[in-house]
Amino acid sequence: MSRTVLAPEGYTLGDGSSAATVASARWGRSRWMVTVLGLVLVLVVGLALTRPQTSSTPLSISNPGADGAQAVAQILRHQGVTVEETGTLADAYRLLDGAGTLVIASYTFLSDDQVASIADHPGDIVWIAPDSNTLDAISPQLFAAVPTVQEQSMPASCDAPAAVAAKSLTGVAPRLQLSSGADGATGCFTDGSGYAYVMLTRDGARPVHVLADASIVDNAGLATDGAAALALHTMGHADHVVWYMGGELDDTVLGPDQTGSTYFTPRTPPWLVAGGVAALLTALVSAAWQGRRMGRLVTEPLPVIVRASEATRGRGRLYQRGRARGHALAALRAGATARIASRLALARSAPRGAVVAAIATHTGRDAAEIDTLLYGPPPTDDKTMLDLLARLDSLEDEVHRS
């Protein structure tokens, strides 16, 4: 049958460590590192959430560089106009919702079907520096001229409202040409070989504005001459602007029917960072809530009866394998002390001093020697442990013989 050995009061089990003391010691050694890492994590997350999103893509409204278009977007927003950037025509159609101004700022390639779908938009359409292949699809009356930057001021020389408001342009390339007898097309800001701005009127729809040079709207050129006035008058008619920055994989059209579209590009949703931080915090709270506690051990009945001798041998093998001399000797000391105390008619709750004094009186040994033998420090090697075991057996035999 199994038995339980209780250590007398004041007795130290093994090296005196427990799960709680070990956890406390480890926390004391590592808490400064955990604190620093926690502060760094909080700082990184805070910067990621509060840092404004910027881009280095030319003509992007989130690009604060010289070739970006952040300035014109900010001016429009200050005037109450909503400006949103998108990378697909399908998204642009959804954002426009049948109204607003569509700005075609950048693209790699647009098919005739895509340009035709753009032309069906009833609101203002602003093309920024379209390539020569796209000009013919925009209007048969348009074609490209040889681009030469004009450092001298070019007056509007037309009656288009946006050009009249701008009055003149400087430092742009007037590379747009119109065919003779063009109907519904107005060319402005010319050096005699081409135009820097063309307005195409449409029946039942707002005009199409074609800007020959990206420097009219970029951050570096917006402050020159009448560039800002021209850009704002072409884009600020409606209270909503969709800024199209087409990627090379976009083959969607500006319309509800996307049959045949194969657009795909991995993009990070704007909620991913916030969602990841929320998931991390949830995991940490769950770990603290459901994680293992270093509390008191809970006993439970064994499913089978284990013989005391088998349990003792098994525990001894475990102590030997783990080189746990302190725990092994502590168990032997506790058993010997309990048996000696019972032999001397002492209560199990007898204090350490009473046990040592009773043994010293009964055997005539020195009390300090007995205290060291029963309650002393754990052994440091096998030789010391064997010596302590022999002395412990000798003391117990001496008590039982007398």
Secondary structure, 3 states (H helix, E strand, C coil): CCCCCCCCCCCCCCCCCCHHHHHHHHHHHHHHHHHHHHHHHHHHHHHHHHCCCCCCCCCCCCCCCCCCCHHHHHHHHHCCCEEEEECCHHHHHHHHCCCCEEEEEECCCCCHHHHHHHHCCCCCEEEECCCHHHHHHHCCCEEECCCCCECCCEECCCCCHHHHHHCEECCECCCEEECCCCCCEEEEEECCCCEEEEEEEECCEEEEEEECCHHHCCCCCCCCCCHHHHHHHHHCCCCEEEEEECCCCCCCCCCCCCCCCCCCCCCCCCCHHHHHHHHHHHHHHHHHHHCCCCCCCCCCCCCCCCCHHHHHHHHHHHHHHCCCHHHHHHHHHHHHHHHHHHHCCCCCCCCHHHHHHHHHHHHCCCHHHHHHHHHCCCCCCHHHHHHHHHHHHHHHHHHHHC
